[in-house]
Amino acid sequence: MSMPLKTICLFVCAQLLIGVAGAATDSYSEIGTRDDLVLRVGVNDDMKTRNYLRLLDKWTMATLDPVYDTVAKFEKETEEPLPYIVLGVDADDSGVFDLDEYGTFEKESLPREVTAYYDLNDVYFHDGLQVTMDDLLFSYHLWALYPRHHELDVLKNLNNMPGTNYSLDRWLNVWPVEGVWGTGIPAGSNESLTFALHFSLQADFWAFTKTTLGGLKLVPRHLWEGTGKVCVDAQNGMCLSWREGIHDPFGYAYDPQTHNGVSMWNPGAFRFNLSEYWDLEDDFIVGTGPFTFVKWTPGVTVRLDKFEDYKGDALACEKEGEPPVCQGNFYSYMHQPYIDGILFKIYKSQNSLVFALQAGEIDYIALSVPPHMVPELVDDPNVTLEMAPSKGFGYLGYNMRKSPFGYPDNDPTKGDDGFWLRQAIAHIINKSYFQTNLLQNFGLIGDQPVSPAWLEWFNASVIKYDLDWYSAEQILDDHYTVGGWGLGHGPSGYRNLPTIGDGRFEILCPSASYDPILAQACSMIASGMRSVGLNASANLLAFGEVVEKLANRDVDMWVLESFIWTPPPDYYYSFFFSGMGRAGRNYAGFNNETLDDIMVRSRAEMNPSDQAELIKYASGVLARALPYDALFFRTNIEAYRHDRYINWTMGPASSLYQKSFWSWIGIHPPVQVQIELVFPNGTVVRENETLMFEVLVTDPFHGQVDGALVTLTCSPAGPDIHPDGGWTVNGSLGPISFEAPEVDSDTYFTVNASAEFWETVGYDEERVKVLDPDSEPPLPFESLMLLSIVIILIITLIIAVLLLKRKRPKEESEEENDL
């Protein structure tokens, strides 16, 4: 059966159009989808609050940290500061921010007087508002009120030591100053968003650059002050529509007229105790970080999405662009996340997390996997295990605010009723069993609150307590027989202790489903205490309950594992300085004048070796006093599916995720990067003329790849290509100029391109024809295509006419026969 003429014509035309379209789009054909580029994180506990001011546990921190951003970034290996929002300091005190000061954060002279330079251009809150200098200064004044922070004490009167008037006037020694940019403000910048702040330190502080200056987390002033408001419709950084009055009035922490805090005597002064307990809704969680908060379904999931306006992708930075913003290869370390979101999925036990990973339900387990599951995971071809010595420690803690565990009536001047009790208990703890049986040798025996992972601060000579039941009994017999206590055993069969007699007391511990190692260690300690006549019981609770009771100081003893990401001079002050006992992280309520003096001196010590000696001395004091009895140093074992994501970075907390900014923005699917040379005007050019082109870099899902290093060469040599490489921005590099050289005859040159993106390299090449002056100019590519279409259409029309002529005589003949 013959095909009708009309169908033939339509088919030919359709094929022509398909051919033309295919020529333009073949390299972009769909081979995948980005819908599944969400990191699925398995956790065994939920976040406790949406309120970032109420951070008490590592799970809330792990969820909210990617939402809030610091003003500086820190190098992966050395933790040295990298320019981000804060660009550097006036290192020579010239009053001018010079080009060579970009990325410089240390001063040799006048170290207590620091002028830092900032650029807030292209920095937005998640509700669309432009971040301003007032937001930055508000963030300083808000965090200064945070009772568990001490990084801003150095900006308070007398370093916030006894006698300070900070609690009255809330003055911080940071204020705006006239900033002079030696190289000029970067092109296209809003001058009001480029400014300088001066810091006047009230004492030497070894961590000023990393914590006080670079570690500041930005929070929106418009959301937290007064009754608060959030923008529901923003355009170009300005709010067109607000949702106002979203909480009770908190007051005001910062006065933009005087650039200082609002005195506590002011009726409108900020009341931190109210703000800390605000129960935010999902859409009020507003930061500037690489991910936005989407939804919390308590007990089930938490979802974060990539922030499309994150500064890592907003700045336009050419290879030889305007200083100082473009210096230091900003895009070699800053870019958009490669994933589209993070989904936290909550499981009830560590074993179920491992099974979920193997089944492909999750991509990463956000805690150390059980040692007994390691052999099975090692044999899984889709799973990678990363091991690192934890910088934290498992420990037994005592509430020293009360007898018999510490000070009578929380008064250290009345003595320490619990000193010998803590010494005795130290001798009934079988730490060797914890190491060999519970940890299965994935860890070390604990003896101080500093992990060997902090090698320069670790004190190898502290006092150690051997398992010795006889010594435990002897200590208890010798020291609890005064004033009517402990003359043998009470009627219950347990020893009488100060204040509580033979009454039962509790050791709070996380449940076995949360951490079987901590739970079993806790139960063993309680059992050992009962065997020497101490009426102790292990109370296994949900992790969140233990943390909340600790925060409220509603505890006798407890077993937990610390989560550490800052060096010992920092966390020792948080954990053991007496001033942090009322509302800070000194949960033990430890109060020791000798240690307080060491802590103050260690924070002010700028010489690393002298500082290390002070910390080692402090470790000796703590090993003797035992407010915390370190039980073990765990080897952190983390597992992820490398068939889903690669390029993880171990963060400062010995974790691939927790406090690991580089993992948040760096992980990506294990795919080959793709590069394409695009010549919009064809690949033919006359000598001494310029041909423009660009480089596109994508992944197989056709998502743009930012931060790929592009290298361009030409063979044979001769043409000048400018620039000859650089970092991709928004997935492209260009425009690039090909300067055609003089040639004796028509000559072909090959432009070679490579794009290096983490572990993968993509290649492309294109031949360019350079014409000598006597050659006829070629028809443009578009003209050739149009001419081809016209010729084909003419041929098609001729064929159609011939077919019609053949058909017409036949039809006339059939009509005659009918007559």
Buried (B, 14 or more C-beta within 10 A) or exposed (E): EEEEEEEBBEEBBEEBEEEBEEEEEEEEEEEBEEEEBBBBBBBBBBBBBBBBBBBBBBBBBBBBBBBBBBBBBBEBEEEBBBBBBBBBBBBBBEEEBBEBBBBBBEBEEEEBBBBBBBBBBBBBBBBBBBBBBBBBBBBBBBBBBBEBBBBBBBBBBEBBBEEBEBEEBBBBBBBBEEBEBBBEBBEEBEEEBBBBBBBEBBBBBBBBBBBBBBBBBBBBBBBBBBEBBBBEEBEEBEBEEBBEEBBEBBBBBBBBEEBBBBBBEBEBBBBBEEBBEBEBEEBBBBBBBBBBBBEBEEEEBBBBBBBEBBBBBBBBBEBEBBBBBBBBBBBEBBBBBBBBBBBBBBBEBBBBBBBBBBEEBBBBBBBBBBBEBBEEBEEBEEBBEBEBBBBBBBBBBBBBBBBBBBBBEBEBEEEBBBBBBBBBBBBBBBBEBBBEEBBBEBBBBBBBBBBBBBEEBBBEEBEEBEBBEEBBBEBBBEBBBEEEBBEEEBEEEBBBBBEBBBEEBBBBBBBBBBBBBBBBBBBBBBEBBBEBBBBBEBBBBBBBBBBBBBBEBEBBBBBBBBBBBBBBBBBBBBBBBBBBBEBBBBBBBBBBEEBBEBBBBBBBBEEEEEBBBBBBBBBBBBBEBBBBBBBBBBBBBBBBBBBBBBBBBBBBBBBBBBBBBBBBBBBBBBBEBBBBBBBEEBBBBBBEEEBBBBBBBBBEBBBBBBBBBBBBBBEEEBBEBBBEBBBBBBBBBBEBBBBBBEBEEBBEBEBBBBBBBBEBBBEBBBEBBBBEEEBEEBEEBEEEBEEEBEEBBEEBEEBBEEBEEEEEEEEEEEEEEEE
